[in-house]
Amino acid sequence: MATIHGLAAFAQSGLAGLQATQRDWSPFVGHFTSWAAMTPLRAAIRNDVGAAEIATALQSADAASAEIARLIAASGRLLSRSPSAKDGILQCVCFSECSLPGLLGHCERYGRFGWIFRKDAIYRAGGRPCVYLSDEMYTLLAQQGRAGDGSGDPAGPWQRLFGLANVYRPPGAGQVQDFTHEREWRLFGDLDLDTVAPELLIAPAAFEREMRALNPEVPVLPIDVLHEWGL
């Protein structure tokens, strides 16, 4: 643990000090792309795919994700999507507040291009942390969320609360559904990157120069470096 950095953080505030010394607690949230592009990689180990094939598939996934990153840079927006269309959840932009070492595992599921924001900036924009509930509690909240508050507002408080809910089902309670490791946040609606600017971009090393050119005011961290550095 870096003692000097921790003490300097406590000089800013107690919260900053705690975040600096408790390394599993991050002041940042990140949005990564693309889940669809990483589909072959998520099944690679289960399907006993060889290392060379995985490397080739990763290059293809990065190329597909890069196309989306270019569109985001051109539009200046992260577009909202429904994380669970069958449940009628409001469209949102999803983030994770996983710690720095956790980014490697997270990007292997969601893509290796990421936009990192200060958590408090996303909160001011309307983003909120998700809640993880039992099947019973989720079902009750889903019923109320779909019914609304009677005002006719499609994004009323009950719909928003339902939109922040996830099912939590640990081992031994039926089919496992445990995504608490993602520490997910959701922001309803699109995110304007001019209004809420990212603190950092993450990209594969092969695309670092291009991402710097597309986003000249934002530093870029190659995700490969984190792996090489032992995170």
C-alpha positions in Angstrom: 0.0 0.0 0.0 1.3 3.5 -0.9 1.3 5.2 2.5 2.2 8.7 1.3 -0.5 8.7 -1.3 -3.1 7.5 1.2 -2.2 10.2 3.7 -2.3 12.9 1.0 -5.8 11.6 0.0 -6.9 11.9 3.7 -5.8 15.6 3.6 -8.4 16.1 0.8 -11.2 14.4 2.7 -12.1 11.4 4.8 -13.9 9.8 1.8 -11.0 10.3 -0.5 -8.7 8.7 2.1 -10.9 5.7 2.5 -11.1 5.2 -1.2 -7.4 5.5 -1.5 -6.7 2.9 1.2 -9.6 0.4 0.5 -8.5 -0.7 -2.9 -11.8 -2.6 -3.7 -13.7 0.7 -3.5 -13.5 2.9 -6.6 -14.4 6.6 -7.2 -14.9 5.8 -10.8 -17.4 4.0 -13.0 -16.8 2.7 -16.5 -18.8 1.9 -19.6 -17.4 -0.7 -22.0 -18.2 -1.9 -25.5 -19.0 -4.3 -27.1 -20.8 -7.2 -25.5 -21.8 -8.7 -28.9 -18.3 -8.5 -30.3 -16.9 -10.5 -27.3 -19.4 -13.4 -27.7 -16.9 -15.8 -29.2 -14.4 -15.1 -26.5 -16.9 -15.7 -23.6 -17.4 -19.2 -24.9 -13.7 -19.9 -25.8 -12.6 -21.6 -22.6 -15.8 -23.7 -22.4 -15.3 -24.8 -26.0 -11.6 -25.6 -25.5 -10.4 -23.1 -28.1 -6.7 -22.9 -28.5 -4.5 -19.9 -27.6 -3.8 -19.0 -31.2 -7.5 -19.0 -32.1 -8.3 -17.0 -29.0 -5.7 -14.3 -30.1 -7.3 -14.2 -33.5 -10.8 -13.9 -32.1 -9.7 -11.1 -29.8 -8.3 -9.1 -32.7 -11.6 -9.5 -34.5 -13.6 -8.5 -31.4 -11.4 -5.4 -31.0 -11.9 -4.4 -34.6 -15.7 -4.7 -34.2 -15.6 -2.7 -30.9 -13.4 -0.1 -32.5 -16.2 0.6 -35.0 -18.6 1.4 -32.2 -15.9 3.5 -30.4 -15.6 5.6 -33.6 -19.3 6.1 -33.8 -19.4 7.2 -30.1 -16.5 9.7 -30.8 -18.4 11.1 -33.8 -21.7 11.5 -32.0 -20.4 12.5 -28.7 -22.9 10.3 -26.9 -23.3 7.0 -25.2 -26.6 5.7 -26.4 -29.0 4.1 -24.0 -30.4 0.5 -24.5 -32.7 -1.7 -22.5 -30.6 -4.1 -20.4 -33.6 -6.5 -20.2 -36.2 -5.9 -22.9 -38.4 -8.7 -21.8 -38.9 -7.0 -18.4 -39.7 -3.6 -19.9 -36.8 -1.9 -18.1 -36.2 1.7 -19.1 -33.5 2.3 -21.6 -30.2 3.2 -19.9 -26.5 3.4 -20.1 -24.8 0.8 -17.9 -21.6 1.3 -15.9 -19.5 -0.7 -13.6 -17.7 0.6 -10.5 -15.3 -2.4 -10.4 -11.8 -1.8 -9.1 -8.8 -1.4 -11.5 -7.8 -5.1 -11.3 -11.4 -6.0 -12.0 -11.4 -4.1 -15.3 -9.5 -6.9 -17.0 -12.2 -9.5 -16.2 -15.0 -7.0 -17.0 -13.6 -6.1 -20.4 -13.3 -9.7 -21.4 -17.1 -9.9 -21.2 -18.1 -6.5 -22.4 -15.4 -5.3 -24.8 -12.0 -3.7 -24.5 -12.9 -0.1 -25.2 -14.0 1.8 -22.1 -15.1 5.3 -21.0 -14.2 6.0 -17.4 -16.1 8.7 -15.4 -16.0 10.1 -11.9 -18.8 8.5 -10.0 -20.0 11.8 -8.6 -20.3 13.2 -12.1 -22.5 10.3 -13.2 -24.6 10.7 -10.1 -25.2 14.4 -10.8 -26.3 13.4 -14.3 -28.9 11.0 -12.8 -27.0 7.7 -12.7 -27.6 5.5 -9.7 -26.2 2.2 -8.3 -28.2 -0.9 -8.9 -29.8 -3.0 -6.2 -29.6 -6.8 -6.1 -32.8 -8.6 -4.9 -34.2 -12.0 -4.3 -36.6 -13.5 -6.9 -39.6 -12.6 -4.6 -38.6 -9.0 -4.0 -37.7 -8.6 -7.7 -41.1 -9.9 -8.8 -43.0 -7.6 -6.5 -41.0 -4.6 -7.7 -41.4 -5.6 -11.3 -45.2 -5.7 -10.8 -45.2 -2.2 -9.3 -42.7 -0.9 -11.9 -44.8 -2.1 -14.8 -48.0 -0.7 -13.2 -46.4 2.7 -12.5 -47.6 5.3 -10.1 -50.8 6.0 -11.9 -49.6 9.3 -13.3 -49.0 8.0 -16.8 -45.3 9.0 -16.6 -43.4 6.2 -18.4 -40.3 7.1 -16.4 -41.9 7.6 -13.0 -40.3 6.7 -9.7 -41.5 3.1 -9.6 -40.4 2.5 -13.2 -37.0 3.9 -12.3 -36.6 1.9 -9.2 -37.5 -1.2 -11.1 -35.0 -0.2 -13.8 -32.3 -0.3 -11.1 -33.2 -3.8 -9.9 -31.3 -7.0 -10.6 -32.1 -10.6 -9.5 -29.6 -12.1 -7.1 -29.6 -15.9 -6.9 -26.6 -17.5 -5.2 -25.4 -21.1 -5.5 -27.9 -23.4 -3.9 -30.9 -21.2 -4.7 -31.6 -22.6 -8.2 -29.9 -21.4 -11.4 -27.2 -19.1 -10.2 -27.6 -15.4 -11.1 -24.9 -13.4 -9.3 -23.7 -10.2 -11.0 -22.8 -8.4 -7.8 -19.2 -8.4 -8.9 -20.2 -5.9 -11.7 -21.3 -3.3 -9.1 -23.5 -1.9 -11.8 -24.8 1.6 -12.2 -27.5 2.7 -14.6 -28.2 6.1 -16.1 -31.6 6.4 -17.8 -31.4 8.0 -21.2 -28.3 8.9 -23.4 -25.2 10.4 -21.9 -23.8 13.5 -23.6 -20.0 13.4 -23.4 -19.8 17.2 -23.7 -21.9 17.5 -20.6 -20.2 14.7 -18.6 -16.7 14.3 -19.9 -14.8 11.1 -19.3 -11.7 11.2 -17.1 -10.0 8.4 -19.1 -10.4 6.1 -22.1 -9.4 2.5 -22.2 -8.5 0.8 -25.5 -6.3 -2.0 -26.8 -2.7 -0.9 -27.5 -3.2 -1.3 -31.2 -5.9 1.4 -31.2 -4.3 3.8 -28.6 -3.1 6.3 -31.2 -6.4 6.4 -33.0 -8.4 6.8 -29.8 -6.1 9.7 -28.8 -6.7 11.4 -32.2 -10.5 10.9 -31.9 -10.6 12.2 -28.3 -7.6 14.6 -28.0 -8.6 16.0 -24.6 -8.9 12.7 -22.8 -6.0 10.4 -21.8 -6.0 6.9 -23.1 -4.8 3.8 -21.2 -4.0 0.7 -23.2 -5.8 -2.3 -21.5 -2.9 -4.6 -22.5 -0.6 -2.6 -20.2 -2.7 -3.5 -17.2 -2.4 -7.2 -18.0 1.4 -6.9 -18.6 1.8 -5.0 -15.4 0.3 -7.9 -13.4 -3.2 -6.5 -12.6 
